[in-house]
Amino acid sequence: MSKKIMVIDDDEAIVDYLVSVFEDHGYTTCRAQDGVTAYEVAMAEKPDLITLDLEMPNEWGPRFYRKLTQTDEFADLPVIVISGLSGIHLAIKRAVATIKKPFDPVEVIQIVRETIGK
């Protein structure tokens, strides 16, 4: 069974792009466009890894991630922060990587493979 990646970003074009990159490399995906919806989707879909934008409507990325990882099931869920904000490396200290937009999809796939495998 393929690993599942959840893409969370309020920019639909970025979500569509990342989903296509991940699916082209054999991963299953799910998506959300804000922190509130993302929590519900994560509970239902049980992703193996999350890519997370920081600045989103309804709930900021770090707040969503803190809330999600307070549940035992998601306490060690790896996250890759992908954001256009400066200082992103400080937003989620447990992030396996922080990537500034615009990003290189090859770099993202390499980090995903190193984190959760193929």
Phi and psi in radians as a Rosetta constraint file:
Dihedral C 1 N 2 CA 2 C 2 CIRCULARHARMONIC -1.334 0.35
Dihedral N 2 CA 2 C 2 N 3 CIRCULARHARMONIC 2.689 0.35
Dihedral C 2 N 3 CA 3 C 3 CIRCULARHARMONIC -1.274 0.35
Dihedral N 3 CA 3 C 3 N 4 CIRCULARHARMONIC 2.603 0.35
Dihedral C 3 N 4 CA 4 C 4 CIRCULARHARMONIC -1.916 0.35
Dihedral N 4 CA 4 C 4 N 5 CIRCULARHARMONIC 2.288 0.35
Dihedral C 4 N 5 CA 5 C 5 CIRCULARHARMONIC -2.014 0.35
Dihedral N 5 CA 5 C 5 N 6 CIRCULARHARMONIC 2.290 0.35
Dihedral C 5 N 6 CA 6 C 6 CIRCULARHARMONIC -1.771 0.35
Dihedral N 6 CA 6 C 6 N 7 CIRCULARHARMONIC 2.203 0.35
Dihedral C 6 N 7 CA 7 C 7 CIRCULARHARMONIC -1.829 0.35
Dihedral N 7 CA 7 C 7 N 8 CIRCULARHARMONIC 2.122 0.35
Dihedral C 7 N 8 CA 8 C 8 CIRCULARHARMONIC -2.130 0.35
Dihedral N 8 CA 8 C 8 N 9 CIRCULARHARMONIC 1.990 0.35
Dihedral C 8 N 9 CA 9 C 9 CIRCULARHARMONIC -2.850 0.35
Dihedral N 9 CA 9 C 9 N 10 CIRCULARHARMONIC 2.508 0.35
Dihedral C 9 N 10 CA 10 C 10 CIRCULARHARMONIC -1.457 0.35
Dihedral N 10 CA 10 C 10 N 11 CIRCULARHARMONIC -0.125 0.35
Dihedral C 10 N 11 CA 11 C 11 CIRCULARHARMONIC -1.634 0.35
Dihedral N 11 CA 11 C 11 N 12 CIRCULARHARMONIC 1.874 0.35
Dihedral C 11 N 12 CA 12 C 12 CIRCULARHARMONIC -1.036 0.35
Dihedral N 12 CA 12 C 12 N 13 CIRCULARHARMONIC -0.597 0.35
Dihedral C 12 N 13 CA 13 C 13 CIRCULARHARMONIC -1.131 0.35
Dihedral N 13 CA 13 C 13 N 14 CIRCULARHARMONIC -0.686 0.35
Dihedral C 13 N 14 CA 14 C 14 CIRCULARHARMONIC -1.199 0.35
Dihedral N 14 CA 14 C 14 N 15 CIRCULARHARMONIC -0.737 0.35
Dihedral C 14 N 15 CA 15 C 15 CIRCULARHARMONIC -1.031 0.35
Dihedral N 15 CA 15 C 15 N 16 CIRCULARHARMONIC -0.868 0.35
Dihedral C 15 N 16 CA 16 C 16 CIRCULARHARMONIC -1.036 0.35
Dihedral N 16 CA 16 C 16 N 17 CIRCULARHARMONIC -0.734 0.35
Dihedral C 16 N 17 CA 17 C 17 CIRCULARHARMONIC -1.126 0.35
Dihedral N 17 CA 17 C 17 N 18 CIRCULARHARMONIC -0.869 0.35
Dihedral C 17 N 18 CA 18 C 18 CIRCULARHARMONIC -1.091 0.35
Dihedral N 18 CA 18 C 18 N 19 CIRCULARHARMONIC -0.740 0.35
Dihedral C 18 N 19 CA 19 C 19 CIRCULARHARMONIC -1.015 0.35
Dihedral N 19 CA 19 C 19 N 20 CIRCULARHARMONIC -0.796 0.35
Dihedral C 19 N 20 CA 20 C 20 CIRCULARHARMONIC -1.147 0.35
Dihedral N 20 CA 20 C 20 N 21 CIRCULARHARMONIC -0.681 0.35
Dihedral C 20 N 21 CA 21 C 21 CIRCULARHARMONIC -1.077 0.35
Dihedral N 21 CA 21 C 21 N 22 CIRCULARHARMONIC -0.839 0.35
Dihedral C 21 N 22 CA 22 C 22 CIRCULARHARMONIC -1.133 0.35
Dihedral N 22 CA 22 C 22 N 23 CIRCULARHARMONIC -0.778 0.35
Dihedral C 22 N 23 CA 23 C 23 CIRCULARHARMONIC -1.158 0.35
Dihedral N 23 CA 23 C 23 N 24 CIRCULARHARMONIC -0.611 0.35
Dihedral C 23 N 24 CA 24 C 24 CIRCULARHARMONIC -1.104 0.35
Dihedral N 24 CA 24 C 24 N 25 CIRCULARHARMONIC -0.388 0.35
Dihedral C 24 N 25 CA 25 C 25 CIRCULARHARMONIC -1.792 0.35
Dihedral N 25 CA 25 C 25 N 26 CIRCULARHARMONIC 0.256 0.35
Dihedral C 25 N 26 CA 26 C 26 CIRCULARHARMONIC 1.580 0.35
Dihedral N 26 CA 26 C 26 N 27 CIRCULARHARMONIC 0.143 0.35
Dihedral C 26 N 27 CA 27 C 27 CIRCULARHARMONIC -1.606 0.35
Dihedral N 27 CA 27 C 27 N 28 CIRCULARHARMONIC 2.652 0.35
Dihedral C 27 N 28 CA 28 C 28 CIRCULARHARMONIC -1.546 0.35
Dihedral N 28 CA 28 C 28 N 29 CIRCULARHARMONIC 2.635 0.35
Dihedral C 28 N 29 CA 29 C 29 CIRCULARHARMONIC -2.336 0.35
Dihedral N 29 CA 29 C 29 N 30 CIRCULARHARMONIC 2.819 0.35
Dihedral C 29 N 30 CA 30 C 30 CIRCULARHARMONIC -2.529 0.35
Dihedral N 30 CA 30 C 30 N 31 CIRCULARHARMONIC 2.912 0.35
Dihedral C 30 N 31 CA 31 C 31 CIRCULARHARMONIC -2.569 0.35
Dihedral N 31 CA 31 C 31 N 32 CIRCULARHARMONIC 2.781 0.35
Dihedral C 31 N 32 CA 32 C 32 CIRCULARHARMONIC -2.706 0.35
Dihedral N 32 CA 32 C 32 N 33 CIRCULARHARMONIC 2.693 0.35
Dihedral C 32 N 33 CA 33 C 33 CIRCULARHARMONIC -1.965 0.35
Dihedral N 33 CA 33 C 33 N 34 CIRCULARHARMONIC 0.050 0.35
Dihedral C 33 N 34 CA 34 C 34 CIRCULARHARMONIC -2.763 0.35
Dihedral N 34 CA 34 C 34 N 35 CIRCULARHARMONIC 2.909 0.35
Dihedral C 34 N 35 CA 35 C 35 CIRCULARHARMONIC -1.131 0.35
Dihedral N 35 CA 35 C 35 N 36 CIRCULARHARMONIC -0.572 0.35
Dihedral C 35 N 36 CA 36 C 36 CIRCULARHARMONIC -1.203 0.35
Dihedral N 36 CA 36 C 36 N 37 CIRCULARHARMONIC -0.888 0.35
Dihedral C 36 N 37 CA 37 C 37 CIRCULARHARMONIC -1.098 0.35
Dihedral N 37 CA 37 C 37 N 38 CIRCULARHARMONIC -0.674 0.35
Dihedral C 37 N 38 CA 38 C 38 CIRCULARHARMONIC -1.020 0.35
Dihedral N 38 CA 38 C 38 N 39 CIRCULARHARMONIC -0.683 0.35
Dihedral C 38 N 39 CA 39 C 39 CIRCULARHARMONIC -1.083 0.35
Dihedral N 39 CA 39 C 39 N 40 CIRCULARHARMONIC -0.796 0.35
Dihedral C 39 N 40 CA 40 C 40 CIRCULARHARMONIC -1.123 0.35
Dihedral N 40 CA 40 C 40 N 41 CIRCULARHARMONIC -0.753 0.35
Dihedral C 40 N 41 CA 41 C 41 CIRCULARHARMONIC -1.128 0.35
Dihedral N 41 CA 41 C 41 N 42 CIRCULARHARMONIC -0.758 0.35
Dihedral C 41 N 42 CA 42 C 42 CIRCULARHARMONIC -1.055 0.35
Dihedral N 42 CA 42 C 42 N 43 CIRCULARHARMONIC -0.747 0.35
Dihedral C 42 N 43 CA 43 C 43 CIRCULARHARMONIC -1.086 0.35
Dihedral N 43 CA 43 C 43 N 44 CIRCULARHARMONIC -0.669 0.35
Dihedral C 43 N 44 CA 44 C 44 CIRCULARHARMONIC -1.387 0.35
Dihedral N 44 CA 44 C 44 N 45 CIRCULARHARMONIC -0.667 0.35
Dihedral C 44 N 45 CA 45 C 45 CIRCULARHARMONIC -1.661 0.35
Dihedral N 45 CA 45 C 45 N 46 CIRCULARHARMONIC -0.380 0.35
Dihedral C 45 N 46 CA 46 C 46 CIRCULARHARMONIC 0.934 0.35
Dihedral N 46 CA 46 C 46 N 47 CIRCULARHARMONIC 1.090 0.35
Dihedral C 46 N 47 CA 47 C 47 CIRCULARHARMONIC -1.188 0.35
Dihedral N 47 CA 47 C 47 N 48 CIRCULARHARMONIC 2.745 0.35
Dihedral C 47 N 48 CA 48 C 48 CIRCULARHARMONIC -1.565 0.35
Dihedral N 48 CA 48 C 48 N 49 CIRCULARHARMONIC -0.337 0.35
Dihedral C 48 N 49 CA 49 C 49 CIRCULARHARMONIC -2.776 0.35
Dihedral N 49 CA 49 C 49 N 50 CIRCULARHARMONIC 2.641 0.35
Dihedral C 49 N 50 CA 50 C 50 CIRCULARHARMONIC -2.167 0.35
Dihedral N 50 CA 50 C 50 N 51 CIRCULARHARMONIC 2.394 0.35
Dihedral C 50 N 51 CA 51 C 51 CIRCULARHARMONIC -1.792 0.35
Dihedral N 51 CA 51 C 51 N 52 CIRCULARHARMONIC 2.339 0.35
Dihedral C 51 N 52 CA 52 C 52 CIRCULARHARMONIC -2.353 0.35
Dihedral N 52 CA 52 C 52 N 53 CIRCULARHARMONIC 2.175 0.35
Dihedral C 52 N 53 CA 53 C 53 CIRCULARHARMONIC -1.382 0.35
Dihedral N 53 CA 53 C 53 N 54 CIRCULARHARMONIC 2.690 0.35
Dihedral C 53 N 54 CA 54 C 54 CIRCULARHARMONIC -1.578 0.35
Dihedral N 54 CA 54 C 54 N 55 CIRCULARHARMONIC -0.800 0.35
Dihedral C 54 N 55 CA 55 C 55 CIRCULARHARMONIC -1.740 0.35
Dihedral N 55 CA 55 C 55 N 56 CIRCULARHARMONIC 1.851 0.35
Dihedral C 55 N 56 CA 56 C 56 CIRCULARHARMONIC -2.443 0.35
Dihedral N 56 CA 56 C 56 N 57 CIRCULARHARMONIC 2.788 0.35
Dihedral C 56 N 57 CA 57 C 57 CIRCULARHARMONIC -1.241 0.35
Dihedral N 57 CA 57 C 57 N 58 CIRCULARHARMONIC 2.782 0.35
Dihedral C 57 N 58 CA 58 C 58 CIRCULARHARMONIC 1.256 0.35
Dihedral N 58 CA 58 C 58 N 59 CIRCULARHARMONIC -0.766 0.35
Dihedral C 58 N 59 CA 59 C 59 CIRCULARHARMONIC -2.737 0.35
Dihedral N 59 CA 59 C 59 N 60 CIRCULARHARMONIC 2.213 0.35
Dihedral C 59 N 60 CA 60 C 60 CIRCULARHARMONIC -1.157 0.35
Dihedral N 60 CA 60 C 60 N 61 CIRCULARHARMONIC 2.539 0.35
Dihedral C 60 N 61 CA 61 C 61 CIRCULARHARMONIC -0.867 0.35
Dihedral N 61 CA 61 C 61 N 62 CIRCULARHARMONIC -0.909 0.35
Dihedral C 61 N 62 CA 62 C 62 CIRCULARHARMONIC -1.070 0.35
Dihedral N 62 CA 62 C 62 N 63 CIRCULARHARMONIC -0.618 0.35
Dihedral C 62 N 63 CA 63 C 63 CIRCULARHARMONIC -1.164 0.35
Dihedral N 63 CA 63 C 63 N 64 CIRCULARHARMONIC -0.761 0.35
Dihedral C 63 N 64 CA 64 C 64 CIRCULARHARMONIC -1.010 0.35
Dihedral N 64 CA 64 C 64 N 65 CIRCULARHARMONIC -0.840 0.35
Dihedral C 64 N 65 CA 65 C 65 CIRCULARHARMONIC -1.133 0.35
Dihedral N 65 CA 65 C 65 N 66 CIRCULARHARMONIC -0.700 0.35
Dihedral C 65 N 66 CA 66 C 66 CIRCULARHARMONIC -1.080 0.35
Dihedral N 66 CA 66 C 66 N 67 CIRCULARHARMONIC -0.784 0.35
Dihedral C 66 N 67 CA 67 C 67 CIRCULARHARMONIC -1.089 0.35
Dihedral N 67 CA 67 C 67 N 68 CIRCULARHARMONIC -0.803 0.35
Dihedral C 67 N 68 CA 68 C 68 CIRCULARHARMONIC -1.090 0.35
Dihedral N 68 CA 68 C 68 N 69 CIRCULARHARMONIC -0.791 0.35
Dihedral C 68 N 69 CA 69 C 69 CIRCULARHARMONIC -1.371 0.35
Dihedral N 69 CA 69 C 69 N 70 CIRCULARHARMONIC -0.014 0.35
Dihedral C 69 N 70 CA 70 C 70 CIRCULARHARMONIC -1.375 0.35
Dihedral N 70 CA 70 C 70 N 71 CIRCULARHARMONIC -0.253 0.35
Dihedral C 70 N 71 CA 71 C 71 CIRCULARHARMONIC -1.504 0.35
Dihedral N 71 CA 71 C 71 N 72 CIRCULARHARMONIC 2.413 0.35
Dihedral C 71 N 72 CA 72 C 72 CIRCULARHARMONIC -0.954 0.35
Dihedral N 72 CA 72 C 72 N 73 CIRCULARHARMONIC -0.689 0.35
Dihedral C 72 N 73 CA 73 C 73 CIRCULARHARMONIC -1.051 0.35
Dihedral N 73 CA 73 C 73 N 74 CIRCULARHARMONIC -0.536 0.35
Dihedral C 73 N 74 CA 74 C 74 CIRCULARHARMONIC -1.994 0.35
Dihedral N 74 CA 74 C 74 N 75 CIRCULARHARMONIC 0.225 0.35
Dihedral C 74 N 75 CA 75 C 75 CIRCULARHARMONIC -1.003 0.35
Dihedral N 75 CA 75 C 75 N 76 CIRCULARHARMONIC -0.597 0.35
Dihedral C 75 N 76 CA 76 C 76 CIRCULARHARMONIC -1.952 0.35
Dihedral N 76 CA 76 C 76 N 77 CIRCULARHARMONIC 0.358 0.35
Dihedral C 76 N 77 CA 77 C 77 CIRCULARHARMONIC -1.149 0.35
Dihedral N 77 CA 77 C 77 N 78 CIRCULARHARMONIC 2.119 0.35
Dihedral C 77 N 78 CA 78 C 78 CIRCULARHARMONIC -1.246 0.35
Dihedral N 78 CA 78 C 78 N 79 CIRCULARHARMONIC 2.536 0.35
Dihedral C 78 N 79 CA 79 C 79 CIRCULARHARMONIC -2.306 0.35
Dihedral N 79 CA 79 C 79 N 80 CIRCULARHARMONIC 2.431 0.35
Dihedral C 79 N 80 CA 80 C 80 CIRCULARHARMONIC -1.961 0.35
Dihedral N 80 CA 80 C 80 N 81 CIRCULARHARMONIC 2.074 0.35
Dihedral C 80 N 81 CA 81 C 81 CIRCULARHARMONIC -1.461 0.35
Dihedral N 81 CA 81 C 81 N 82 CIRCULARHARMONIC 2.207 0.35
Dihedral C 81 N 82 CA 82 C 82 CIRCULARHARMONIC -2.216 0.35
Dihedral N 82 CA 82 C 82 N 83 CIRCULARHARMONIC 1.906 0.35
Dihedral C 82 N 83 CA 83 C 83 CIRCULARHARMONIC -2.606 0.35
Dihedral N 83 CA 83 C 83 N 84 CIRCULARHARMONIC 2.752 0.35
Dihedral C 83 N 84 CA 84 C 84 CIRCULARHARMONIC -1.623 0.35
Dihedral N 84 CA 84 C 84 N 85 CIRCULARHARMONIC -0.080 0.35
Dihedral C 84 N 85 CA 85 C 85 CIRCULARHARMONIC -1.310 0.35
Dihedral N 85 CA 85 C 85 N 86 CIRCULARHARMONIC 2.602 0.35
Dihedral C 85 N 86 CA 86 C 86 CIRCULARHARMONIC -1.415 0.35
Dihedral N 86 CA 86 C 86 N 87 CIRCULARHARMONIC 2.742 0.35
Dihedral C 86 N 87 CA 87 C 87 CIRCULARHARMONIC 1.255 0.35
Dihedral N 87 CA 87 C 87 N 88 CIRCULARHARMONIC 0.372 0.35
Dihedral C 87 N 88 CA 88 C 88 CIRCULARHARMONIC -1.135 0.35
Dihedral N 88 CA 88 C 88 N 89 CIRCULARHARMONIC -0.438 0.35
Dihedral C 88 N 89 CA 89 C 89 CIRCULARHARMONIC -1.151 0.35
Dihedral N 89 CA 89 C 89 N 90 CIRCULARHARMONIC -0.250 0.35
Dihedral C 89 N 90 CA 90 C 90 CIRCULARHARMONIC -1.641 0.35
Dihedral N 90 CA 90 C 90 N 91 CIRCULARHARMONIC -0.258 0.35
Dihedral C 90 N 91 CA 91 C 91 CIRCULARHARMONIC -1.204 0.35
Dihedral N 91 CA 91 C 91 N 92 CIRCULARHARMONIC -0.786 0.35
Dihedral C 91 N 92 CA 92 C 92 CIRCULARHARMONIC -2.280 0.35
Dihedral N 92 CA 92 C 92 N 93 CIRCULARHARMONIC 1.754 0.35
Dihedral C 92 N 93 CA 93 C 93 CIRCULARHARMONIC -1.124 0.35
Dihedral N 93 CA 93 C 93 N 94 CIRCULARHARMONIC -0.451 0.35
Dihedral C 93 N 94 CA 94 C 94 CIRCULARHARMONIC -1.506 0.35
Dihedral N 94 CA 94 C 94 N 95 CIRCULARHARMONIC 0.023 0.35
Dihedral C 94 N 95 CA 95 C 95 CIRCULARHARMONIC -1.050 0.35
Dihedral N 95 CA 95 C 95 N 96 CIRCULARHARMONIC 2.422 0.35
Dihedral C 95 N 96 CA 96 C 96 CIRCULARHARMONIC -1.289 0.35
Dihedral N 96 CA 96 C 96 N 97 CIRCULARHARMONIC -0.377 0.35
Dihedral C 96 N 97 CA 97 C 97 CIRCULARHARMONIC -2.835 0.35
Dihedral N 97 CA 97 C 97 N 98 CIRCULARHARMONIC 2.674 0.35
Dihedral C 97 N 98 CA 98 C 98 CIRCULARHARMONIC -2.196 0.35
Dihedral N 98 CA 98 C 98 N 99 CIRCULARHARMONIC 2.195 0.35
Dihedral C 98 N 99 CA 99 C 99 CIRCULARHARMONIC -2.165 0.35
Dihedral N 99 CA 99 C 99 N 100 CIRCULARHARMONIC 2.298 0.35
Dihedral C 99 N 100 CA 100 C 100 CIRCULARHARMONIC -1.561 0.35
Dihedral N 100 CA 100 C 100 N 101 CIRCULARHARMONIC 2.397 0.35
Dihedral C 100 N 101 CA 101 C 101 CIRCULARHARMONIC -1.331 0.35
Dihedral N 101 CA 101 C 101 N 102 CIRCULARHARMONIC 2.504 0.35
Dihedral C 101 N 102 CA 102 C 102 CIRCULARHARMONIC -1.240 0.35
Dihedral N 102 CA 102 C 102 N 103 CIRCULARHARMONIC 2.637 0.35
Dihedral C 102 N 103 CA 103 C 103 CIRCULARHARMONIC -2.068 0.35
Dihedral N 103 CA 103 C 103 N 104 CIRCULARHARMONIC 2.824 0.35
Dihedral C 103 N 104 CA 104 C 104 CIRCULARHARMONIC -1.686 0.35
Dihedral N 104 CA 104 C 104 N 105 CIRCULARHARMONIC 2.050 0.35
Dihedral C 104 N 105 CA 105 C 105 CIRCULARHARMONIC -1.065 0.35
Dihedral N 105 CA 105 C 105 N 106 CIRCULARHARMONIC -0.503 0.35
Dihedral C 105 N 106 CA 106 C 106 CIRCULARHARMONIC -1.124 0.35
Dihedral N 106 CA 106 C 106 N 107 CIRCULARHARMONIC -0.713 0.35
Dihedral C 106 N 107 CA 107 C 107 CIRCULARHARMONIC -1.117 0.35
Dihedral N 107 CA 107 C 107 N 108 CIRCULARHARMONIC -0.741 0.35
Dihedral C 107 N 108 CA 108 C 108 CIRCULARHARMONIC -1.096 0.35
Dihedral N 108 CA 108 C 108 N 109 CIRCULARHARMONIC -0.822 0.35
Dihedral C 108 N 109 CA 109 C 109 CIRCULARHARMONIC -1.077 0.35
Dihedral N 109 CA 109 C 109 N 110 CIRCULARHARMONIC -0.710 0.35
Dihedral C 109 N 110 CA 110 C 110 CIRCULARHARMONIC -1.070 0.35
Dihedral N 110 CA 110 C 110 N 111 CIRCULARHARMONIC -0.767 0.35
Dihedral C 110 N 111 CA 111 C 111 CIRCULARHARMONIC -1.124 0.35
Dihedral N 111 CA 111 C 111 N 112 CIRCULARHARMONIC -0.736 0.35
Dihedral C 111 N 112 CA 112 C 112 CIRCULARHARMONIC -1.067 0.35
Dihedral N 112 CA 112 C 112 N 113 CIRCULARHARMONIC -0.833 0.35
Dihedral C 112 N 113 CA 113 C 113 CIRCULARHARMONIC -1.078 0.35
Dihedral N 113 CA 113 C 113 N 114 CIRCULARHARMONIC -0.707 0.35
Dihedral C 113 N 114 CA 114 C 114 CIRCULARHARMONIC -1.167 0.35
Dihedral N 114 CA 114 C 114 N 115 CIRCULARHARMONIC -0.478 0.35
Dihedral C 114 N 115 CA 115 C 115 CIRCULARHARMONIC -1.546 0.35
Dihedral N 115 CA 115 C 115 N 116 CIRCULARHARMONIC -0.829 0.35
Dihedral C 115 N 116 CA 116 C 116 CIRCULARHARMONIC -2.138 0.35
Dihedral N 116 CA 116 C 116 N 117 CIRCULARHARMONIC -0.018 0.35
Dihedral C 116 N 117 CA 117 C 117 CIRCULARHARMONIC 1.453 0.35
Dihedral N 117 CA 117 C 117 N 118 CIRCULARHARMONIC -2.942 0.35
